[in-house]
């Protein structure tokens, strides 16, 4: 099977084409783009939420050393057991596959 990676051959269908506004009045706000079928995307420049999340993430320890050490010891002594059923159940619960 041959895969064509030529970007010029990748053209969106009419329903996917983006219509660029002719003026800022038509755009509504900076960072707004509308598609031919009326969908609209607006990009926000408000970074206060991102800054708060970044600060919270940076305040957490990189590693939970107590858990890492407990797992390391369990593996070294052969006490760590992989339970495929529990792993599969957790994967299904975290995905969109659950009913």
Residue pairs with C-beta under 8 A, 6 or more apart in sequence:
12 18
14 36
15 35
15 36
15 37
16 35
17 35
17 36
18 33
18 34
18 35
18 36
19 34
19 35
19 36
20 33
21 27
21 28
21 32
21 33
21 34
24 30
27 33
27 34
28 40
28 42
29 42
30 45
31 42
31 43
31 44
31 45
32 40
32 41
32 42
32 43
33 40
33 41
34 40
34 41
71 80
73 79
74 80
92 98
